Amino acid sequence: MSFVSVLLFFLYSFCFGYSATRLFKNSDDFFERLFMRIGIGLGVFVVVGIILNSVGIPLDWRIFLALSVLPAAGIAAWKHAVERQQFAFRFSFKKSDLATMFVVMVFLFSLYMYAVGAFRYPYLENEDPWGHAVGAKYVSMEKRAFDTPIYNFSYMDPYPPGYDVLMGVLLQTSVSVQFVLKFFNALVIALSIVWFFFMSRYYVGAWKAAFASFVLAMIPSYFTHFIWAHSLVIALFFPAMYSFWMMRDDKRWVVPSALLVAAMLLVQPDQPLKLAVMILMFIAVAFWHQRKLPVYEFAAGVLGVLISLSWWAFNAGDMFSYATGIAGGSAFKPEGGSASRAYGFADFVFPSQTLINVPPGFGPVVSFLLLIGLVVVFLNFKRIVSGEKPWVLLVLLWFVFTFVGTNSVTFHLPFGLNPFRFWLLLAIPVALLAAEGAWFASSFLRHPLFRVAVIAALGFGIFMTSGLYKYSINMSPGWYTALDRQYELPAYLELSKLPAGTKVFTNIDESFIIGMDKFSCAWCPEVVEFKKGFFSRDAQEISLFMRRNSYQYVLINALEPTSVPGQLLPNETIYRKEAELANSSLFVPVYVHLNGAVTIFRVA
């Protein structure tokens, strides 16, 4: 069934994208239309999901299939009947498509690195993926994305649930939570490289955009295979900027532009604020260059915000209260965020901190090319400001904004917005400026073959000094997980021997059961109520509950956190309950880890 989910992902995305763009002026490039419709359609999928959820329509994969395929088929039929366009597959390979093929190869390499790396270990990583696991499972089974009064989902209410909606619908046609989260998260990140290429091709040309795409794929700080909503929200930024650019030739592109703005706002709460600034910079540069108010661009932004109110109108206040109260302080402090700190020269040039979500740094060759690119920009600043190269001004503004945002602790700014997460966005202008530096470095050679050789040598240097480091991080088989590797993880890995979907009751958070491809109903009232007095109930009562609710196994975690971070100690009350179950004839111990630190019982 997992293959079906992959097929449906592309079918949903392409058909939604086709319907959102087919009636407008499109590129003549076959590959551009194909890939960008997938990107735009993915954003439309998110918006459709949130709207369906808001009006109470079930988030069922068959409804998404109908809503994506039927309008697309209707538009195609209308084009055929009214405009007498024949159904024909027209494709011709051009010399300029070589750059696209190169980027597709980069995409395939990235997909291999992210996906294979994610499956190098049979568990999920830090807290975020486990939270998305239970959220996706809830959406897949209950077909809605509202928080419940008895279980607090990590990424629903007030957190926008667009990521969990996507994963949950895809999970309806797959048996594995781990496959859906790991593969599709990797796929979205890898596709973002292609979407970046087609966006930046309009700024710098095909081959320079291809080189920039390669740089972006190699930069260590531009995503690992870590599973979180940031993967989707930043990936959608590129189709959004592409749609804004297409408004230059056809103002009707305001529709997909607005839908993509809304989609970003419905996936994650803080990155859209930063991306909104970058979009506003695009609008400002367009105004400066064209000397007229970009009405349609503003309209797309406003309309996108209005569409997103289908969620935010009911959750903005709670999200603000949550964001300003987490970790005992404000998320808007300059040091806000779990890994934010001051960064020095070495952090940018010589990546060494192997954070599993955002490892800082670019690598020495990328940093060198970035420096050259910045020098070239400043030497030609008058030409840039005059409007001769408006894209350079835009990228420079993006660089200044994201660089300052990354360094809110370093520069002792009065406020910030999760500065370590700015690394993901800083990589975007860095890749484009590095490409500018590479082209300048090769411009001193007259013969085209020598120029190609220089570019290829620089690319090889980037791979050796940035790409291999990034590859080693993603392919490491020993990623950190929220489960204690010594005391907890071995017992949870034992669950892998059971069939997917096996019902396993537990005394702690069910996300660890669900994330291991088993099931425990974290949001069911009877389960939540039974857990409250679990250790005061006798073996007979527990057995009756398990049988009545079709639970086949019970996993008891006897470890509790202490006042020392990361330290766990056994709870004697829980130990005694394990002994009681083991001594009864109602439960059979099938796995005992470290004398009962974690024990798995089968219901007899």
C-alpha positions, 0 to 999 in steps of 0.5 A, spaced: 500 500 500 505 504 500 506 504 493 499 507 492 501 512 497 507 515 493 502 514 486 497 518 490 501 523 492 503 525 485 496 524 483 493 529 488 499 534 487 499 534 479 492 534 478 491 540 484 496 544 480 493 543 473 487 545 475 490 551 479 494 553 473 491 550 466 487 556 465 492 561 465 499 563 461 504 557 462 511 556 461 512 552 454 517 548 458 514 541 459 519 539 465 517 546 468 510 545 467 510 538 470 514 540 476 511 546 478 504 544 478 506 538 483 509 544 487 503 548 486 498 542 487 501 540 494 500 547 497 493 547 494 492 540 497 494 543 504 489 549 503 483 544 501 485 539 507 484 545 512 478 548 509 474 541 509 476 540 516 473 547 518 467 545 515 466 538 517 467 534 511 472 528 513 479 528 511 478 522 507 483 520 501 477 518 496 475 525 497 481 528 496 482 524 490 475 526 487 477 533 488 483 533 485 482 529 479 475 531 477 476 538 476 483 537 472 479 532 468 473 537 467 478 543 465 482 538 460 475 536 457 473 543 456 479 545 453 478 540 448 471 541 447 471 549 447 478 551 444 478 544 440 485 543 443 487 535 441 489 531 447 496 530 445 502 529 449 507 534 446 515 533 448 521 536 445 528 535 448 532 542 448 539 544 449 537 548 455 533 542 458 540 539 460 540 544 466 534 541 468 536 534 467 542 536 471 538 538 477 533 532 476 540 528 478 541 533 484 534 531 486 535 524 485 541 524 489 538 528 495 532 523 495 537 518 496 541 521 501 534 523 505 530 517 504 535 512 505 538 516 511 532 516 514 531 508 514 538 507 516 535 506 523 528 503 525 525 509 530 524 516 529 528 522 532 527 527 537 520 529 539 517 533 533 517 526 529 513 522 534 508 528 535 507 528 528 506 520 528 500 521 533 497 527 529 498 523 522 495 517 525 489 521 528 488 524 522 488 518 518 483 514 522 478 520 525 479 524 518 479 530 522 484 535 524 482 538 531 485 537 538 481 533 543 479 535 550 483 529 553 489 529 548 493 535 547 496 533 540 503 537 539 501 540 532 494 541 532 490 547 535 493 552 536 499 549 531 496 549 524 495 542 522 497 542 514 503 537 515 499 532 519 493 533 514 498 531 508 501 525 512 495 523 515 491 522 508 497 519 505 497 514 511 490 512 509 493 508 504 499 505 507 500 501 513 506 504 516 507 511 519 514 510 519 514 510 511 509 515 510 513 520 515 520 518 513 519 517 505 514 523 504 518 528 508 525 526 504 521 527 498 518 534 499 525 536 501 528 533 495 523 536 490 524 543 493 531 543 490 527 542 483 522 548 485 528 552 487 531 551 480 525 553 476 524 559 481 531 562 480 532 560 473 527 566 471 532 570 475 539 568 473 538 563 467 538 556 467 545 554 468 547 559 473 540 556 477 542 549 476 549 551 479 545 554 485 541 548 486 547 544 487 549 549 492 543 549 496 543 541 496 550 541 498 549 546 504 549 542 510 544 547 514 539 546 508 535 541 511 537 534 514 532 528 513 529 530 520 521 530 520 518 536 522 513 541 519 519 546 516 520 541 511 514 543 507 513 550 509 520 552 506 519 547 500 512 551 498 516 558 498 519 556 492 512 555 488 510 561 491 515 565 489 515 562 482 507 564 482 509 571 484 513 571 478 508 569 473 504 574 475 508 579 470 505 575 464 499 573 467 495 577 472 491 571 473 496 567 477 494 571 483 490 565 484 495 560 485 500 565 489 494 567 494 493 559 495 500 558 496 501 564 501 495 561 505 498 554 505 505 556 508 501 559 513 497 553 514 503 549 515 507 552 521 507 558 525 514 562 525 517 560 518 511 564 514 513 570 518 520 570 516 518 568 509 512 573 509 518 578 509 522 575 504 515 576 499 514 583 501 522 584 499 520 581 492 514 586 492 518 592 494 523 590 489 518 589 483 515 596 485 522 599 485 524 596 478 517 597 475 515 604 478 508 602 479 504 599 485 504 592 484 497 591 486 496 584 484 502 582 488 499 585 494 492 582 493 495 575 493 498 576 499 492 579 502 487 574 499 492 568 502 492 571 509 484 571 508 484 564 506 488 562 512 483 565 517 479 558 516 484 556 521 487 562 524 481 566 526 480 561 531 487 559 533 491 566 533 490 568 540 492 561 543 498 560 538 501 567 541 500 565 548 503 558 547 509 561 543 510 567 548 510 562 554 514 556 552 520 554 555 519 559 561 520 565 556 518 569 549 519 565 543 521 572 540 527 573 545 534 573 541 536 567 544 529 563 543 529 556 540 532 550 542 539 550 539 540 558 538 546 561 540 552 566 538 555 564 531 562 565 529 566 565 523 568 558 524 561 556 524 559 559 517 566 556 514 567 550 517 561 546 519 562 541 525 556 541 530 552 535 527 545 538 530 540 533 527 535 538 525 539 544 522 547 543 522 550 550 522 555 552 516 556 552 509 563 549 508 569 553 505 568 553 498 561 555 498 563 561 503 569 563 498 564 563 493 559 567 497 564 572 499 566 573 491 559 574 490 558 579 495 564 583 492 561 583 485 554 585 488 557 591 491 562 593 486 556 593 481 551 596 486 549 602 482 547 598 476 543 593 481 539 599 484 538 602 477 534 596 475 539 593 470 539 587 475 533 587 479 534 580 482 541 581 485 538 586 489 532 582 491 537 576 493 542 581 497 536 583 501 534 576 502 541 575 505 541 581 509 535 579 512 536 572 514 544 573 516 541 578 521 536 573 523 541 568 524 545 572 528 540 575 533 544 572 539 551 574 536 549 581 534 545 582 541 539 584 538 533 586 542 529 581 539 529 574 535 525 569 532 528 562 533 535 564 530 538 557 529 532 556 524 534 562 520 539 557 517 534 554 513 532 560 509 539 563 509 542 558 505 537 560 499 540 567 498 547 564 499 546 559 494 544 564 489 550 569 491 555 563 491 553 561 483 554 569 482 561 568 485 562 562 481 560 565 474 565 571 476 571 566 477 570 563 471 569 569 467 576 571 466 577 565 462 575 566 454 574 559 452 568 556 454 571 549 455 575 552 460 570 556 464 566 549 464 572 546 467 572 551 473 565 551 474 566 543 475 572 544 479 568 548 484 562 544 484 567 538 486 570 542 491 563 544 494 561 536 494 568 535 498 567 540 503 560 541 504 556 535 500 560 529 504 559 532 511 552 533 509 551 526 506 555 523 513 550 526 517 544 524 513 547 517 513 549 516 520 545 510 523 545 512 530 541 518 530 538 521 537 531 519 539 527 521 544 527 514 547 533 513 552 538 509 548 540 504 553 534 504 558 528 504 553 529 504 546 531 496 545 524 494 548 521 499 543 525 496 538 522 489 540 515 492 537 518 491 530 517 484 530 510 485 531 505 486 525 504 493 523 497 496 527 498 491 532 494 494 538 499 495 544 497 499 551 502 503 554 502 507 561 506 513 558 505 517 551 502 513 546 506 517 540 512 512 542 507 506 540 504 509 534 511 511 531 513 504 532 508 502 527 503 499 532 497 502 535 494 505 541 488 510 541 491 516 545 485 520 544 480 515 546 476 517 552 476 510 555 483 509 554 485 515 557 480 514 563 483 507 564 490 510 564 489 514 570 488 509 575 492 503 571 496 502 577 491 501 582 487 496 578 488 489 579 490 484 573 483 481 572 481 488 571 486 490 566 485 483 562 478 485 561 479 492 559 485 489 554 480 484 551 474 488 551 478 493 547 482 488 542 489 490 545 494 484 544 500 487 548 501 491 554 508 495 554 509 498 561 515 503 562 517 503 569 522 509 568 521 516 570 525 522 569 529 525 575 531 533 577 537 531 573 536 532 565 536 526 561 536 521 567 531 516 569 530 512 575 525 506 576 519 507 579 518 502 585 510 502 584 510 500 577 515 495 578 510 491 583 505 492 578 509 488 573 511 483 578 503 482 579 502 481 572 507 477 571 505 472 576 498 472 574 495 467 569 492 473 565 499 476 562 505 473 559 512 477 559 515 476 552 520 481 553 523 484 559 529 489 559 534 491 564 530 487 570 523 491 568 525 498 566 521 496 560 517 490 560 512 487 554 506 483 556 502 479 551 495 478 553 494 471 555 
